[in-house]
Amino acid sequence: MLRVGLTGGIGAGKSAVAKRLVAQGAVLIDSDVLAREVVAVGTPGLAAIVEAFGAGILTAGGELDRPALGAKVFGDDEARHRLEKIIHPRVRDRAVELTRAAAPDAIVVNDVPLLVETGQAPSYHLVLVVDAERDLRIRRLEETRGMTADQAAARIAAQADDGQRRAAADVLLANNGTLDELHAQVDVLVRDRLRPFEEHLRLGTAARVGPELRIVDPDPTWPEQAARLIARIRYATGDGAAVAHIGSTAVPGLPAKDIIDLMLAVRTLDEADALAERLGRAGFPRQPGEWWDNARGLPGQTWPKRMHGTADPGRPVHLHVRVTGSPGWRFALLMRDHLRAVPAAREEYAAAKAAWAAEHTDRYTYGEAKEPWFDAEARAADDWAEESGWRPPE
């Protein structure tokens, strides 16, 4: 099943997106609803809150008096963290139960207001963030929740800022227009990305990257996108996994195909094979067949590796799994760092890319045309490494 994290600042319209996703067939797990369930009368959660904050946070009927509790924790970081330690683990455990109960082909959407603040983004296959202009959010809170402008601004300020949420977003849904416009965004997202993503994930297949060649201008968000993908890979394989952003999208200012290249370093290929299932469940299925690196500087020699793609049709990814210390592992890191450090080499590569792209219309012949350049780059990068004292990052 596909697990989607949904979040957004208060007043942005997250609930409207959640309702539309449900109308499109998604299974919704609402953290706000679960947060109420886990502190209902008679639950261990409510007992823990009473122990932490006193019986004064109960109504006459023994239920949680939310305004009274809110008065104790709002503006008090220590008290808020104490409350979060009680509620958040219980909500996560209940969400796991509901997720396991969903159908194998389900799109499970977890509506989590504090997804960014609690660091949960890497645990989902995809994160959707609903965004809206601050003044519009304040006006909505005044109209729908009866808040004053100052109260609304304070609630907004208490959450993660817009920049933090946007950095966590694989998909940013702008909700500055009409409800119909928002629904149209959601419908396209479900049709073109979420449903194909779920199918690829369930079947263990990678979304196809077409053969057509398209070199695009540098995207300043490529490193940010790579960081989100790396966090997912580390969540799936272990926090200590050595994952690096490599290739042209890792070099600021360099035009490239809009494909994020990542590299996972392993001690042996047996270790790579043992990780394949976990990577597949995380959305990075193994590519079939045998894959080899040319050993630059060692003519005629090759080195085996494993290749994984992505089940997400909206973000092409190549995940190279290489043995630490292998020629391919070293060259990927050296070339990236050489091009980052030497503007002339980067500009020469950009000019060569433009020339190759003018001559070739598909990725395959374009790749073949680059081979002589890679050999020359290997020699130039080695010279630079010796002069600069470069060593592969640990």
C-alpha positions in Angstrom: 0.0 0.0 0.0 1.0 3.6 -0.5 1.5 5.6 2.7 1.0 9.4 2.2 1.7 12.0 4.9 -0.6 15.0 4.7 0.1 18.2 6.6 -0.3 22.0 6.4 -0.4 25.0 8.6 -3.6 25.8 10.5 -6.1 27.5 8.1 -4.3 26.3 5.0 -7.1 23.9 4.0 -5.6 20.5 4.9 -9.0 19.1 5.9 -10.5 20.1 2.5 -7.7 18.1 0.8 -8.2 15.1 3.1 -12.0 15.0 2.3 -11.2 15.2 -1.4 -8.7 12.4 -1.2 -11.3 10.2 0.6 -13.8 11.0 -2.1 -11.2 9.7 -4.6 -10.9 6.4 -2.7 -8.1 7.0 -0.2 -8.2 5.6 3.3 -7.8 8.5 5.8 -6.2 8.2 9.2 -6.8 11.5 11.0 -4.3 12.2 13.8 -6.6 14.7 15.4 -9.3 12.1 15.6 -6.9 9.6 17.0 -5.6 12.1 19.5 -9.1 12.3 20.9 -9.5 8.6 21.0 -6.3 7.9 22.9 -7.3 10.3 25.7 -11.0 9.2 25.9 -12.5 8.4 29.3 -11.0 5.3 30.8 -7.9 5.2 28.6 -4.3 4.9 29.8 -3.6 8.1 27.8 -6.1 10.2 29.9 -4.7 8.7 33.1 -1.2 9.7 32.1 -2.3 13.3 31.3 -4.0 13.6 34.7 -0.9 12.3 36.4 1.2 14.9 34.5 -1.1 17.9 34.8 -3.5 17.3 37.6 -7.2 16.5 37.9 -8.0 20.2 37.1 -7.9 19.3 33.4 -11.0 17.1 33.7 -14.6 18.1 33.3 -17.2 17.3 35.9 -18.0 14.2 33.8 -14.4 13.0 33.9 -13.6 13.9 30.3 -10.6 15.8 29.2 -11.2 19.6 29.4 -9.3 20.7 26.4 -9.5 24.4 27.0 -8.2 23.9 30.5 -5.3 21.7 29.2 -4.6 24.2 26.4 -4.2 27.0 29.0 -1.6 24.9 30.7 0.5 24.1 27.7 0.1 27.0 25.3 3.2 29.1 25.4 5.0 26.7 27.8 7.4 24.6 25.7 8.3 22.3 28.6 4.6 21.5 29.3 3.8 21.1 25.6 6.7 18.6 25.2 5.5 16.7 28.2 2.0 16.4 26.7 3.4 15.4 23.3 5.4 12.5 24.9 2.1 11.2 26.2 -0.1 11.6 23.1 2.2 11.2 20.1 3.4 7.6 20.7 -0.1 6.5 21.3 -1.4 8.2 18.2 1.4 6.6 16.1 0.7 3.1 17.5 -3.0 3.4 16.7 -2.1 4.8 13.2 0.0 1.7 12.6 -2.8 -0.6 13.6 -5.2 1.1 11.2 -2.7 1.1 8.4 -2.1 -2.6 8.7 -5.9 -3.1 8.5 -6.1 -1.4 5.2 -6.3 -3.2 1.9 -3.0 -4.1 0.2 -3.8 -1.8 -2.8 -4.9 1.1 -0.6 -3.7 4.7 -0.7 -3.5 5.4 3.0 -3.4 9.1 3.9 -2.2 10.1 7.3 -3.5 13.6 8.2 -0.8 14.7 10.7 -0.9 18.4 11.7 2.6 18.2 13.3 4.2 15.9 10.8 7.1 18.3 10.2 7.6 19.2 13.8 7.7 15.6 14.9 10.1 14.5 12.2 7.8 11.9 10.7 8.3 12.8 7.0 10.8 10.1 6.1 8.4 7.4 7.3 6.0 8.1 4.4 6.4 7.3 0.7 5.2 10.8 -0.1 4.5 14.0 1.8 1.8 16.4 0.7 1.8 19.9 2.1 -1.2 22.2 1.8 0.0 25.8 1.6 -1.8 29.2 1.6 -0.8 32.8 2.1 -0.6 33.9 5.7 -3.2 36.7 5.5 -5.7 34.3 3.9 -5.1 31.8 6.6 -5.8 34.4 9.3 -8.9 35.5 7.6 -10.2 31.9 7.4 -9.5 31.3 11.1 -11.4 34.4 11.9 -14.4 33.4 9.8 -14.5 29.6 10.5 -13.2 29.4 14.1 -14.2 32.7 15.6 -10.6 33.6 16.4 -9.3 37.2 16.5 -6.5 38.1 14.2 -4.0 38.1 17.0 -5.2 34.7 18.2 -4.9 33.3 14.7 -1.4 34.8 14.2 -0.3 33.2 17.5 -1.6 29.8 16.5 0.3 30.1 13.2 3.5 31.2 14.9 3.3 28.2 17.3 3.6 25.7 14.3 6.5 25.0 12.0 7.1 27.9 9.6 6.2 27.8 6.0 9.8 27.3 4.9 10.1 24.1 7.0 6.9 22.6 5.7 7.8 23.4 2.1 11.2 21.8 2.5 9.4 18.6 3.7 7.0 18.6 0.8 7.2 16.2 -2.1 4.0 17.8 -3.4 2.9 21.4 -2.5 -0.8 22.1 -3.0 -1.4 25.8 -3.1 -4.8 26.7 -1.7 -5.1 30.4 -2.4 -8.1 30.1 -4.8 -11.5 28.4 -4.8 -12.4 25.0 -3.5 -13.0 23.8 -7.0 -9.4 24.8 -7.9 -8.1 22.9 -4.9 -10.2 19.8 -5.8 -8.8 19.9 -9.4 -5.2 19.8 -8.1 -6.1 16.9 -5.8 -7.8 15.0 -8.7 -4.8 15.3 -11.0 -2.5 14.3 -8.2 -4.5 11.1 -7.5 -4.8 10.2 -11.2 -1.3 11.0 -12.4 0.8 10.2 -9.3 -0.7 8.5 -6.4 -2.5 5.7 -8.2 0.4 4.8 -10.4 2.8 5.1 -7.4 0.7 2.6 -5.5 0.6 0.2 -8.3 4.3 0.3 -8.9 4.9 -0.1 -5.2 2.6 -3.1 -4.9 4.1 -4.8 -8.0 7.7 -4.0 -7.1 8.3 -2.2 -10.4 10.0 1.1 -11.1 8.2 3.9 -12.8 9.4 4.1 -16.4 11.7 6.9 -17.4 11.2 7.5 -21.1 14.1 7.3 -23.6 13.6 10.9 -24.8 16.4 13.3 -23.9 15.6 16.6 -22.1 18.4 18.7 -20.5 16.9 21.3 -18.2 18.3 24.4 -16.5 19.7 23.9 -13.0 17.0 23.5 -10.3 18.0 25.0 -7.0 15.7 22.6 -5.2 17.5 19.4 -6.5 19.6 19.1 -3.3 16.5 19.6 -1.2 14.7 16.9 -3.1 17.7 14.6 -2.8 17.8 15.2 1.0 14.2 14.0 1.3 14.9 10.9 -0.7 18.1 10.2 1.3 16.1 10.5 4.6 13.6 7.9 3.3 16.4 5.5 2.3 18.0 5.9 5.7 14.7 5.4 7.5 14.3 2.2 5.5 17.8 0.8 5.8 19.1 2.3 9.1 20.1 5.8 10.2 23.8 5.0 9.6 23.4 4.2 5.9 25.9 6.1 3.7 23.8 7.7 1.1 25.1 10.5 -1.1 23.6 12.8 -3.8 25.8 12.3 -6.9 25.6 13.1 -10.6 24.9 16.4 -12.4 21.9 17.4 -10.1 24.4 17.4 -7.2 26.5 20.1 -8.9 25.1 23.6 -8.4 24.7 25.5 -11.6 25.0 22.6 -13.9 22.2 21.8 -16.5 21.1 18.2 -16.3 18.4 15.6 -17.0 15.8 16.0 -14.3 16.7 12.7 -12.7 18.1 12.6 -9.1 21.1 10.2 -8.9 21.8 8.8 -5.4 24.4 6.4 -4.2 24.1 3.9 -1.3 27.5 2.6 -0.2 27.6 -1.0 1.1 30.4 -3.3 2.3 29.6 -6.1 0.0 27.1 -6.9 -2.8 25.6 -9.5 -0.5 24.7 -6.6 1.8 23.2 -4.8 -1.2 21.0 -7.8 -2.0 19.9 -8.1 1.6 18.7 -4.5 1.6 16.8 -4.8 -1.7 13.5 -5.8 -0.2 13.5 -3.0 2.4 14.4 -0.5 -0.4 11.5 -1.8 -2.5 9.0 -1.4 0.4 10.3 2.2 0.8 9.6 2.9 -2.9 12.9 2.2 -4.5 12.5 -1.2 -6.3 15.5 -3.0 -7.7 16.0 -2.8 -11.4 16.3 -6.2 -13.1 19.4 -7.4 -14.9 23.1 -7.0 -14.3 24.7 -3.6 -13.9 28.3 -2.7 -14.1 30.5 0.4 -13.7 33.4 1.1 -16.1 36.5 1.3 -14.0 37.8 4.7 -15.1 41.5 4.7 -15.7 41.5 0.9 -15.8 40.7 0.1 -19.5 38.6 -3.0 -20.0 37.8 -3.5 -16.4 34.3 -3.3 -14.9 32.8 -3.5 -11.4 29.4 -4.9 -10.5 26.8 -2.8 -8.8 23.1 -2.9 -8.0 20.6 -0.4 -9.4 17.2 0.7 -8.0 14.7 3.0 -9.5 11.6 4.6 -7.9 8.0 3.6 -7.8 7.1 7.3 -7.9 6.2 8.5 -11.4 6.5 12.1 -10.3 10.2 12.1 -9.3 12.6 10.1 -11.4 15.5 8.6 -9.3 18.4 6.4 -10.0 19.8 4.7 -6.9 23.2 3.2 -7.4 24.2 0.7 -4.8 28.0 0.3 -4.9 30.7 -1.3 -2.7 32.6 1.2 -0.7 36.1 1.6 -2.2 35.1 0.3 -5.6 36.2 2.4 -8.7 32.7 3.4 -9.5 32.0 4.5 -5.9 35.2 6.6 -5.9 34.6 8.1 -9.3 31.0 9.2 -8.5 32.2 11.1 -5.5 35.3 12.5 -7.1 33.6 13.7 -10.2 30.9 15.5 -8.2 33.4 17.2 -5.9 35.8 18.1 -8.8 33.0 19.8 -10.7 31.8 21.6 -7.6 35.2 22.9 -6.9 36.6 23.8 -10.4 34.3 26.2 -12.3 36.2 25.7 -15.5 35.6 22.0 -15.5 31.9 22.5 -14.7 31.5 25.1 -17.5 33.3 22.7 -20.0 30.9 19.9 -19.0 27.9 22.2 -19.4 29.0 23.2 -22.9 29.7 19.6 -23.8 26.2 18.6 -22.6 24.6 21.3 -24.8 26.5 20.0 -27.8 25.6 16.3 -27.2 22.0 17.2 -26.6 21.9 19.1 -30.0 23.2 15.9 -31.7 21.1 13.3 -29.9 17.4 13.0 -29.2 17.4 10.0 -26.8 19.1 9.3 -23.5 20.9 6.2 -24.7 22.9 7.7 -27.6 23.5 10.8 -25.5 25.0 8.5 -22.8 27.3 6.8 -25.4 28.5 10.2 -26.7 29.6 11.1 -23.2 31.9 8.2 -22.6 35.1 9.7 -24.0 34.5 12.8 -21.9 34.1 10.7 -18.8 37.5 9.1 -19.4 39.1 12.5 -19.8 37.3 13.7 -16.7 38.6 10.8 -14.7 42.2 11.8 -15.5 41.5 15.5 -14.8 39.7 14.7 -11.5 42.5 12.4 -10.4 45.0 15.2 -11.0 42.9 17.6 -9.0 42.5 15.1 -6.2 46.3 14.7 -6.0 46.9 18.4 -6.0 44.1 19.3 -3.5 44.5 16.3 -1.2 40.9 15.2 -1.8 39.8 12.0 -0.1 36.4 10.4 -0.4 34.0 11.6 2.3 33.4 9.1 5.0 
